[in-house]
């Protein structure tokens, strides 16, 4: 099943910081889509955002940059420090760059950690609405191509 306009709008609202709109749209998605296709869209967006942020980094310093990013992101809220495992977050970022395996991490943990990291990557990128719309469109195309 392809990524729908509703799924793209849901992710857009979340990444734009429109919490109420995101939750409303998420509730309107059918449960099967939320469990199967929406995580594919999130994964594609996470891959794009990670490579946008770290893809051109010096290979000898990228691990240190990722560790610093994850520590900074987890430190933004006490809840994040408790809920997000730093080691897993770092591994997911490295895996998106092709430098780590995450085969031993369960799908739910991957999904929730990717969402957290994606929100931080997009917040730090400070995209305007047009840039965010373009970013979501690229992620959607990538997810559809599978």
C-alpha distance (Angstrom), angle and dihedral (degrees) to the residues before:
residue distance angle dihedral
X1 . . .
X2 3.79 . .
X3 3.78 125.0 .
X4 3.79 108.4 -89.3
X5 3.78 131.3 -140.8
X6 3.80 87.7 -111.4
X7 3.80 92.3 56.7
X8 3.80 91.5 48.2
X9 3.81 90.5 48.4
X10 3.81 90.5 49.4
X11 3.79 93.0 53.3
X12 3.81 90.9 43.2
X13 3.80 91.0 54.6
X14 3.79 91.8 48.6
X15 3.80 94.4 49.0
X16 3.81 91.4 44.3
X17 3.79 88.8 57.4
X18 3.81 93.7 -114.0
X19 3.79 94.9 141.7
X20 3.81 99.2 172.3
X21 3.81 92.6 46.6
X22 3.82 91.2 45.7
X23 3.80 92.4 52.2
X24 3.81 91.8 46.3
X25 3.80 92.2 50.7
X26 3.79 92.5 43.9
X27 3.82 90.7 54.0
X28 3.81 89.2 52.1
X29 3.81 94.0 55.3
X30 3.77 113.9 93.8
X31 3.80 113.8 -105.9
X32 3.80 94.1 -117.7
X33 3.82 91.4 55.7
X34 3.79 91.8 49.3
X35 3.79 90.0 52.6
X36 3.79 99.2 41.6
X37 3.81 117.1 19.1
X38 3.81 103.7 24.6
X39 3.83 92.5 61.6
X40 3.82 88.2 53.4
X41 3.81 89.4 56.0
X42 3.80 90.9 47.1
X43 3.82 91.1 49.3
X44 3.80 91.9 50.4
X45 3.80 91.7 48.5
X46 3.80 90.3 46.7
X47 3.81 91.0 51.6
X48 3.81 92.1 49.4
X49 3.81 94.3 45.7
X50 3.80 92.9 46.9
X51 3.78 92.7 50.1
X52 3.79 90.8 44.9
X53 3.81 90.4 54.1
X54 3.81 102.5 35.7
X55 3.81 106.9 12.4
X56 3.78 95.4 96.1
X57 3.79 94.8 42.0
X58 3.76 121.7 120.6
X59 3.83 106.1 -92.4
X60 3.79 90.7 -132.9
X61 3.81 92.9 56.4
X62 3.81 103.1 32.2
X63 3.82 93.8 92.1
X64 3.80 91.1 53.9
X65 3.81 90.6 47.8
X66 3.79 90.8 50.7
X67 3.80 92.7 48.3
X68 3.80 89.6 50.4
X69 3.83 92.3 47.7
X70 3.80 93.6 49.5
X71 3.81 92.2 47.1
X72 3.79 90.6 49.3
X73 3.79 92.5 47.4
X74 3.79 94.3 47.2
X75 3.79 89.8 48.5
X76 3.79 93.8 57.9
X77 3.79 93.3 80.7
X78 3.80 132.8 15.9
X79 3.81 89.1 -131.8
X80 3.81 91.5 58.9
X81 3.78 91.5 52.4
X82 3.79 89.7 55.4
X83 3.80 99.4 40.8
X84 3.80 104.4 38.8
X85 3.79 121.2 68.6
X86 3.81 107.0 -141.5
X87 3.79 94.4 -151.0
X88 3.80 92.7 52.6
X89 3.80 91.8 45.7
X90 3.79 91.1 51.8
X91 3.81 91.2 47.8
X92 3.81 91.8 51.1
X93 3.80 91.6 52.3
X94 3.80 91.4 47.7
X95 3.82 90.7 47.1
X96 3.81 90.2 54.5
X97 3.80 86.4 56.1
X98 3.81 90.9 49.1
X99 3.79 94.5 -110.1
X100 3.82 103.6 107.9
X101 3.79 141.8 37.2
X102 3.79 121.0 -125.7
X103 3.80 97.7 179.3
X104 3.81 91.0 121.2
X105 3.81 95.0 55.2
X106 3.81 116.3 93.2
X107 3.81 119.0 -117.5
X108 3.81 95.2 -115.0
X109 3.81 92.3 54.1
X110 3.80 91.0 46.6
X111 3.80 91.5 50.3
X112 3.80 97.5 46.8
X113 3.80 92.8 43.7
X114 3.80 92.1 47.8
X115 3.81 90.0 52.0
X116 3.79 91.1 51.6
X117 3.81 93.7 46.7
X118 3.79 92.7 43.3
X119 3.79 91.6 54.4
X120 3.81 89.8 51.4
X121 3.79 94.0 46.2
X122 3.79 91.7 50.6
X123 3.81 93.4 44.0
X124 3.79 90.1 52.4
X125 3.81 91.4 47.2
X126 3.83 88.7 58.4
X127 3.80 93.9 -149.7
X128 3.78 119.7 -172.7
X129 3.80 118.1 -131.2
X130 3.82 94.4 -91.9
X131 3.81 91.6 49.3
X132 3.80 91.4 47.9
X133 3.81 90.6 48.9
X134 3.81 90.0 51.3
X135 3.81 91.0 46.9
X136 3.83 92.0 51.4
X137 3.83 90.1 47.9
X138 3.83 90.4 54.3
X139 3.80 91.2 47.8
X140 3.80 90.2 48.4
X141 3.81 91.8 51.8
X142 3.79 90.6 48.5
X143 3.81 92.0 48.3
X144 3.81 91.9 48.3
X145 3.80 90.7 51.4
X146 3.78 86.6 51.6
